[in-house]
């Protein structure tokens, strides 16, 4: 079996590919470990000038795999630390010194949406769905989504999406500013590689300095936000509503929340 996530370099562009299409590139321990290795390889590659992150199949990433354990078995850390640790491999993209382009080949939901948001730019598929549906599962959000999304699309629009858990298609995501461009799924990677090539053609030291300046200007402390979110998410995981939301998702039925 091929690696669940792989890293390769094409000229001056690095490419990380999530490759578990049969499981919608969901966040299993196996995939997260492989992503951490791929991200480390990208950060150590001094020859790349841009990084593209993409997936295979119809999903970029569907977030947590609710058919398996949400957190690693045997982990004796506090619940909020386990929640944070689950997202840390995806959050490691924050440390990539070159611009990161998300080539969102398909659906990006929950933690997968968070992975898309930590990219610097995003090209997405017109017909795919994007968003954070945590509240529909009885959960508080994670992976700094509550921090990143308002800064990307504005407070009121982010409030609507996060409070309702509504997903948007690629066209609306482009209008809202979640995506830089929405194109047919078959063109996503080509469009993203073209954008990456344009970035790679610019002066590499200047581009890296520009990325650092943008992050400083935005006071980007996404990891701190993700750690604070982890407290609320860990608490929400213990509720009856979370159990109901996850059960309803797996049974493909509407959830019935009681507020407990």
C-alpha angles and dihedrals in degrees: 000000000000121000114278089233126022136189126210138163126226111188104306096340123092119209128202113192125192104214112185099099093158088064095037090250088284125176105271121155088251094054094043093052090049091048091053090054093047092048090050090051090052093049091050094049104098092182099067122093098186136017126218120200118197144147142222127245127016096318131063086197131325093204123233119017102234091187089070133040114301091216132025116282114242093025104139097188121116114283094252091051090053090051091051093046090055090062099038096092091056091042089056087082086076087073096055104113096208126066115280120216118198111215096197100197093178145342117355110190135163110336088004088059088051089054089053091050095054088059114093094228133015134208112187144183117262095225098040125102124241133186152076112282096176097125090054087061095047092254137123114235125265143191094056092289091138087055101042103040097058089050090051103045105011133267101274095049092044090049091055094051096043097043093049100032088224118166121217130207124238095267093055091041089057092048091050092049097248089117126041087209138359117211136161111293092248090059100046099094094042091051092047093049089050091053090046090051090053090052092045090053091061124085104289098212091048092049092051091048090049092052091051091049092050091050092049091047091053092044087233107202098151094150091057089051092048091051092052091047089053091069092057093041092051090051093048091052089066095056129102088235091060091051089049094046094051093043090051091049092052091045091046093233134120113272123240109215122198102182094248 
